[in-house]
Amino acid sequence: MPEPLAIYVHDHLAGSAFAIDLLESLRDHHSTGALSELASSLLVQIKRDREVLESIADRVGKGTPHVKEAVAWAAEKVSRFKLSHDDSRGLGTFQALESLALGILGKLALWRVLAVVACNDDRLRGVDFQMLIARAQQQHSQVEESRLALASQVLEAPGPKK
């Protein structure tokens, strides 16, 4: 039976696969402009974060079977479909950004927990969790800025304002 730390790390690996696929979809859907640049930049960073997480996963052992990664894959495919059938107001893009923002907050929580656990677990030593925490905070800030900029365009009711 896998230990709790291995399960926890592998759960986050599944989430990172979803984020990478979603960023690729955003980048491809918005082939030019600020959203394409943001998605491309975040894609590089999140792939680096995933490499760190894969290294940690190798150290802590196997998690649960790949069911969670399959679920993340299916969720990404649904998101990709929704994004490709986006209405003119951009609701699919808005929801993709919101999913990314929430996922990045989850990754931030992961790095903070692993930093604490690393104090008593040699398998986690040598990882610069403070740098990873700072990078996650910056990533969240960037995504949140784009999400909020799109919010009024997407969510305001059409017609006269009261």
N, C-alpha and C positions, 0 to 999 in steps of 0.2 A: 504494500500500500504506500503510495507516495506521501511524503511529508507535507505539512501545510505550506511551508515556504515554497516548495517546488510547485504545488498547485497554484499558489498565488502568483508566482512569476509566470507560469505558463498561461494563466488566465489573461495576464497583461500582454503576453506575446500575441494571443489571439486578437486582442483589441488593437494592437499595433498593425497587424495585417489589415484589419478593417480600415484603419486610418490611412495607410499607404494606398490602398485601392481607391478610397474615397478622394484622396488628394490627386491621384492620377486622373480620375474621372473629372474632377473640377478643372484641372489643368487642361485637359483635352476639350472639355465643354466650353471653356472660356479661353480660346486659343490665343487671344491677345488681351492686353490691358492689365489692370491692377490685380484682378483675381487670379489670372494666369501666373503672374509674377509671384504672388503670395503662395499659391499652391506649389509652384516649382521650388521656391526657396524652402518652404516647410517640408516638402518631400525629401530633399537632401538631408535636412536636420533629423527628421523622424526616422529615416532609414539608418542614420548614425545611432540614434537612440535605440532602435531595434537591435542593431549589432551589439551594443552594450548589454542589452537585455538578453540576447541569445547567449552571450558569453556567461552571464550570470546563471542562466538556465542550465548551461552545460556544467557549471560548478555545483549547482544544488540538486541536480538530478531530474529525472523524468517526472512530469506532472501527470494529469489524467489523460486518457486517450484523446485523440485529435478531434473529438466531437465539438469542442468549443471553437476550434479553428474552422471547422465546417460551418458552424452556425454563424461565425463572423463573415465567412465567405458568402453565405446566402444573404445575410443582411446587407452586405456591400452590393450585391447584385440587385437587390430591391432598391437600394439608394441610387444606384447607377440608372436603373430604369426610370425612377422618379425624376432624376436630374435631366435625363435625356428627353423626357416628356414634360418638361418644365413649362408652366404657363408664362405668358408675357410679363408677368409681374415679378417672377423670380422666386417663387415660394420654394421650389426644389433646392435652389442654390442657398437660400436662407436656412433651410432645414439642414443642409449638408454642413454649413458653417456652424450651426448650433451643435450638431453631432460632434464635429471636430473640437469645438470649444469644451464640451463636456468630457470628451475623451482625453484631452490634454490635461484637464483638471484631475482626471483619474490617474494619469501618468505622473503628475506632480505629487499626488498622494502616495503613489508607489515609491518614487525616489525618496520622499521624506521617511517613509516606513523603513525602507532598506537602509537608509543612513543610520537610523536608530538600531536596527538589527545588526548592522555591520560592527557595532561596538563589541558584540559578543559572538560573532560568527566569522571565523577566518576566511570562509569562502567568499565573503563580500568585501574583504579588505582590498585596498588599492584602487577602488572605484571612486572617482571624484563626484560624489553625490551632490556637493554644493554647486558645482558647475552644471550638472544635469537639472537641478532644481531651478537655477537661474535661467537656463535655456527654456525649460517648460513654462516658466512665468512669462518670458518674452514671447514665446509662441502663442500662449493664451491671449496675451495682450493684443497681438497682431490679428488673430482670428476674431477676437471680440470687437475690435475696432471695425473690421469689415462687416461683421454680423450686424452691429448696431447701425452702421451707415445704410445697410440694406433694409433694415426693419421698417422704417416709415414708408418706404416705397412699396414694400410687399404687403404690409399689414394694415395700412390705412384704408378705410372704407372708401370706395369711389363715390363721387357725388359731392353735393355741397357740404361744407363743414358747419358744424353748429357753433 
